[in-house]
């Protein structure tokens, strides 16, 4: 019989220990082997789909363009998100692990939040790419040169991981005197704050400002870029050209929705769903982590003709 998180906590000699109990689906421990099947399948699709996108972009010379370089950044980010959580999500479902050390928990939360900010930044960059391609097509190649794309990529990484460093490092110096049961099968900054007995005001306010000036600002700039794109498209006389211009944005719009809808949903559940079953919170947390990396390769494979044709050619060669 699998011990529940509550049983582990009761056996724990002290709540001041430096380990935390991971939570999957409390009360369904006997069903974990079955629950692990869809999660294992999802992670397999996440790794396979994003690796396939990266392989196609790397090996197809016709895809060596700014739009696909940014898509490669998105696929690499999604792949990294999967790698940062797979060991704890599947580990607890398969019974390999039930606890995580404070240092490992802090490191995991650093990568999860940093990669989330990175995905937001990449989506904003892709919106800028579409804006340049539609509103200023003659200067597209001169604006988005390879060296400039490299600088944009480095700026995205620096922006995503530099600003989250202070609150994440601060977690190491907190005193955790409450029950060491995490709300998810992976570590999040807000989850550790909930268990801390130290003064968490700096982390709370800093995290709020970070969300406002990254996720919300990125979302506002993406929306503004599409207002400008729509205005430019409506100025095109030919209806066929209008449709063609908008068609190039469909994949990106879907990717934006796939990223922001789970974030909004998880925030609403945490804020207004305290009466809901813990299983709902765990499920929403996993959707927030896994839905974008799962859906993005599918979206771009279906909606982007160049990616779709190259993948079909790749699969036909393997079958033959």
C-alpha positions as CSV (number, residue, x, y, z in Angstrom):
1,X,0.0,0.0,0.0
2,X,1.3,3.4,-0.9
3,X,1.7,5.9,2.0
4,X,-0.2,9.1,1.6
5,X,1.3,12.5,2.1
6,X,-0.4,12.8,5.4
7,X,1.1,9.6,6.7
8,X,4.6,10.7,5.6
9,X,4.2,14.0,7.5
10,X,3.0,12.2,10.6
11,X,6.1,10.0,10.5
12,X,8.4,13.0,10.0
13,X,10.5,13.6,13.1
14,X,10.3,17.4,12.7
15,X,8.6,19.9,10.5
16,X,11.9,21.9,10.5
17,X,13.5,19.2,8.3
18,X,14.9,20.2,4.9
19,X,12.7,17.9,2.9
20,X,9.2,18.4,1.4
21,X,6.5,16.0,0.6
22,X,5.4,16.0,-3.1
23,X,1.7,15.7,-3.7
24,X,0.1,13.9,-6.7
25,X,-3.5,12.9,-6.4
26,X,-4.2,12.4,-2.7
27,X,-6.6,9.6,-1.9
28,X,-5.9,7.9,-5.2
29,X,-2.6,6.3,-4.3
30,X,-3.7,2.8,-5.3
31,X,-4.5,4.1,-8.8
32,X,-1.1,5.8,-9.4
33,X,0.1,3.1,-11.8
34,X,-3.0,3.7,-14.0
35,X,-2.8,7.5,-13.6
36,X,0.8,7.4,-14.7
37,X,-0.1,6.0,-18.1
38,X,-1.6,9.3,-19.5
39,X,1.2,11.3,-17.9
40,X,3.9,9.1,-19.4
41,X,2.2,9.3,-22.8
42,X,1.9,13.1,-22.5
43,X,5.6,13.5,-21.6
44,X,6.5,11.1,-24.5
45,X,4.6,13.4,-26.9
46,X,6.1,16.5,-25.4
47,X,9.7,15.2,-25.9
48,X,9.0,13.6,-29.2
49,X,7.0,16.5,-30.7
50,X,9.4,19.2,-29.7
51,X,12.5,17.2,-30.7
52,X,10.9,16.6,-34.1
53,X,10.2,20.3,-34.6
54,X,13.9,21.1,-33.6
55,X,15.2,18.4,-35.9
56,X,13.1,19.6,-38.9
57,X,14.2,23.2,-38.5
58,X,17.8,22.2,-38.1
59,X,17.9,19.9,-41.1
60,X,15.7,21.8,-43.6
61,X,17.6,24.7,-45.1
62,X,14.4,26.4,-46.3
63,X,13.4,26.8,-42.7
64,X,16.5,28.8,-41.7
65,X,14.4,31.9,-41.4
66,X,13.7,34.2,-38.4
67,X,10.2,32.9,-37.9
68,X,11.4,29.3,-37.6
69,X,14.4,30.3,-35.4
70,X,11.9,31.8,-33.0
71,X,9.8,28.6,-33.3
72,X,13.0,26.6,-32.4
73,X,13.4,28.8,-29.3
74,X,9.8,28.0,-28.3
75,X,10.3,24.2,-28.9
76,X,13.5,24.3,-26.8
77,X,11.8,26.1,-24.0
78,X,8.9,23.6,-24.0
79,X,11.4,20.7,-24.1
80,X,13.2,22.2,-21.1
81,X,9.9,22.6,-19.1
82,X,9.2,18.9,-19.6
83,X,12.7,18.0,-18.5
84,X,12.5,20.1,-15.4
85,X,9.3,18.3,-14.1
86,X,9.3,14.8,-15.5
87,X,11.4,13.3,-12.7
88,X,9.1,14.4,-9.9
89,X,5.8,14.0,-11.7
90,X,6.4,10.5,-12.9
91,X,8.7,9.7,-9.9
92,X,5.9,10.1,-7.4
93,X,3.3,8.2,-9.6
94,X,5.7,5.3,-10.1
95,X,6.7,5.3,-6.4
96,X,10.3,6.2,-6.9
97,X,10.2,9.4,-4.9
98,X,7.9,11.0,-2.4
99,X,10.0,13.7,-0.9
100,X,12.3,16.4,-2.3
101,X,15.1,18.3,-0.6
102,X,14.9,22.1,-0.1
103,X,17.8,22.7,-2.4
104,X,16.3,20.5,-5.2
105,X,12.9,22.1,-4.7
106,X,14.4,25.6,-5.0
107,X,16.3,24.6,-8.1
108,X,13.2,23.1,-9.7
109,X,11.1,26.2,-8.9
110,X,13.8,28.4,-10.4
111,X,13.7,26.5,-13.7
112,X,9.9,26.2,-13.9
113,X,9.3,29.9,-13.3
114,X,12.3,31.0,-15.4
115,X,11.1,28.9,-18.3
116,X,7.6,30.2,-18.0
117,X,8.8,33.7,-18.3
118,X,11.0,32.6,-21.2
119,X,8.1,31.2,-23.0
120,X,6.2,34.4,-22.6
121,X,9.2,36.4,-23.9
122,X,9.5,34.1,-26.9
123,X,5.8,34.5,-27.7
124,X,6.2,38.3,-27.6
125,X,9.2,38.0,-29.9
126,X,7.2,35.9,-32.3
127,X,4.5,38.6,-32.3
128,X,7.1,41.2,-33.1
129,X,8.3,38.9,-36.0
130,X,4.8,38.7,-37.4
131,X,4.4,42.5,-37.1
132,X,7.5,43.1,-39.1
133,X,6.7,40.5,-41.7
134,X,3.2,41.9,-42.3
135,X,3.6,45.7,-41.7
136,X,7.2,46.1,-43.0
137,X,7.9,43.1,-45.3
138,X,10.5,44.9,-47.5
139,X,12.8,45.4,-44.5
140,X,12.0,42.1,-42.8
141,X,15.3,40.4,-43.7
142,X,17.4,43.5,-42.9
143,X,15.8,44.0,-39.5
144,X,15.8,40.4,-38.3
145,X,19.4,39.4,-39.2
146,X,21.0,36.3,-37.7
147,X,23.2,38.3,-35.4
148,X,20.2,40.3,-34.2
149,X,18.2,37.1,-33.6
150,X,21.1,35.7,-31.5
151,X,21.1,38.9,-29.4
152,X,17.3,38.6,-29.0
153,X,17.7,35.0,-27.8
154,X,20.4,35.9,-25.3
155,X,18.3,38.8,-24.0
156,X,15.3,36.5,-23.6
157,X,17.4,34.1,-21.5
158,X,18.9,36.9,-19.4
159,X,15.5,38.6,-18.8
160,X,13.8,35.3,-17.9
161,X,16.4,34.0,-15.4
162,X,18.1,37.1,-14.0
163,X,15.1,38.9,-12.5
164,X,13.7,35.8,-10.7
165,X,17.1,35.1,-9.0
166,X,16.6,37.3,-5.9
167,X,13.3,35.8,-4.6
168,X,14.4,32.3,-5.5
169,X,17.7,32.6,-3.6
170,X,15.7,34.2,-0.7
171,X,13.8,30.9,-0.3
172,X,17.0,29.2,0.9
173,X,17.0,31.5,4.0
174,X,13.4,31.1,5.1
175,X,12.4,29.1,8.1
176,X,9.8,26.5,7.2
177,X,7.9,25.6,10.4
178,X,4.6,24.6,8.9
179,X,3.6,21.1,7.5
180,X,6.0,20.3,4.6
181,X,3.4,19.2,2.2
182,X,3.6,20.7,-1.3
183,X,0.4,21.3,-3.3
184,X,1.8,19.8,-6.5
185,X,4.1,17.1,-7.7
186,X,6.7,19.8,-8.5
187,X,7.9,22.9,-6.7
188,X,6.6,26.4,-7.2
189,X,7.7,29.6,-5.5
190,X,4.2,30.4,-4.1
191,X,4.0,26.9,-2.7
192,X,7.1,27.3,-0.7
193,X,6.0,30.8,0.5
194,X,2.9,29.2,1.9
195,X,4.9,26.9,4.1
196,X,7.4,29.6,5.3
197,X,7.1,31.2,8.8
198,X,9.6,34.0,7.9
199,X,8.9,37.5,6.7
200,X,7.8,36.8,3.0
201,X,6.7,40.3,2.1
202,X,9.7,41.0,-0.2
203,X,9.1,37.7,-2.1
204,X,5.4,38.3,-2.3
205,X,5.6,41.9,-3.6
206,X,8.6,41.1,-5.9
207,X,6.8,38.2,-7.4
208,X,3.7,40.3,-8.0
209,X,5.8,43.0,-9.7
210,X,7.6,40.3,-11.8
211,X,4.3,38.9,-13.0
212,X,3.0,42.4,-13.9
213,X,6.2,43.5,-15.7
214,X,6.7,40.2,-17.6
215,X,3.6,38.0,-18.2
216,X,1.0,40.9,-18.1
217,X,3.2,43.3,-20.0
218,X,4.1,40.7,-22.6
219,X,0.4,39.9,-23.0
220,X,-0.4,43.6,-23.4
221,X,2.3,44.1,-26.0
222,X,1.2,40.9,-27.9
223,X,-2.3,42.3,-28.0
224,X,-1.1,45.7,-29.2
225,X,1.0,44.1,-31.9
226,X,-2.0,42.3,-33.2
227,X,-4.0,45.5,-33.2
228,X,-1.3,47.0,-35.5
229,X,-1.3,43.9,-37.6
230,X,-5.1,43.9,-38.0
231,X,-5.0,47.5,-39.0
232,X,-2.3,46.8,-41.6
233,X,-4.2,43.8,-43.0
234,X,-7.5,45.7,-43.3
235,X,-5.7,48.3,-45.3
236,X,-4.8,45.6,-48.0
237,X,-7.1,45.9,-50.9
238,X,-7.1,42.3,-52.0
239,X,-9.2,39.9,-49.9
240,X,-6.9,37.0,-50.9
241,X,-3.9,38.8,-49.6
242,X,-5.7,39.7,-46.4
243,X,-6.5,36.0,-45.8
244,X,-3.0,35.0,-46.6
245,X,-1.5,37.6,-44.2
246,X,-3.8,36.5,-41.3
247,X,-3.2,32.9,-42.0
248,X,0.5,33.3,-41.1
249,X,-0.6,34.5,-37.6
250,X,-3.0,31.7,-36.7
251,X,-0.4,29.3,-35.3
252,X,1.0,32.1,-33.1
253,X,-2.4,33.2,-31.8
254,X,-3.2,29.5,-30.9
255,X,0.2,29.2,-29.1
256,X,-0.5,32.4,-27.1
257,X,-4.0,31.1,-26.1
258,X,-2.5,27.7,-25.1
259,X,0.0,29.5,-22.9
260,X,-2.2,32.1,-21.2
261,X,-5.4,30.2,-20.7
262,X,-3.9,27.6,-18.3
263,X,-2.1,30.4,-16.4
264,X,-5.4,32.3,-15.9
265,X,-7.3,29.1,-15.1
266,X,-4.7,28.1,-12.4
267,X,-4.7,31.6,-10.9
268,X,-8.5,31.5,-10.7
269,X,-8.5,28.1,-9.1
270,X,-5.9,29.2,-6.5
271,X,-7.7,32.4,-5.8
272,X,-11.4,31.4,-5.8
273,X,-11.3,27.6,-5.6
274,X,-10.1,27.0,-2.1
275,X,-13.2,24.9,-1.5
276,X,-12.4,22.6,-4.5
277,X,-10.9,19.2,-4.1
278,X,-7.1,19.1,-3.9
279,X,-7.2,16.8,-7.0
280,X,-8.5,19.8,-9.0
281,X,-5.6,22.0,-7.9
282,X,-3.1,19.2,-8.8
283,X,-4.7,18.6,-12.2
284,X,-4.7,22.3,-13.0
285,X,-1.1,22.6,-12.0
286,X,-0.2,19.8,-14.3
287,X,-2.2,21.3,-17.2
288,X,-0.4,24.6,-16.6
289,X,3.0,22.8,-16.9
290,X,2.2,20.3,-19.7
291,X,-0.5,21.7,-21.9
292,X,1.6,24.3,-23.8
293,X,4.6,22.0,-24.5
294,X,2.2,19.3,-25.7
295,X,0.1,21.5,-27.9
296,X,2.7,23.8,-29.5
297,X,4.3,21.1,-31.7
298,X,0.8,19.9,-32.8
299,X,-0.3,23.5,-33.6
300,X,2.7,24.3,-35.7
301,X,2.7,20.9,-37.4
302,X,-0.9,21.3,-38.4
303,X,-1.1,25.0,-39.2
304,X,2.4,25.7,-40.7
305,X,2.6,24.3,-44.2
306,X,6.4,24.2,-44.3
307,X,6.7,22.2,-41.0
308,X,3.8,19.9,-41.9
309,X,5.2,19.0,-45.3
310,X,8.7,18.4,-44.0
311,X,7.4,16.2,-41.2
312,X,5.2,14.2,-43.6
313,X,8.2,13.7,-45.9
314,X,10.3,12.6,-42.9
315,X,7.7,10.0,-41.8
316,X,7.2,8.7,-45.4
317,X,11.0,8.1,-45.6
318,X,10.9,6.2,-42.3
319,X,8.0,4.1,-43.4
320,X,9.7,3.3,-46.8
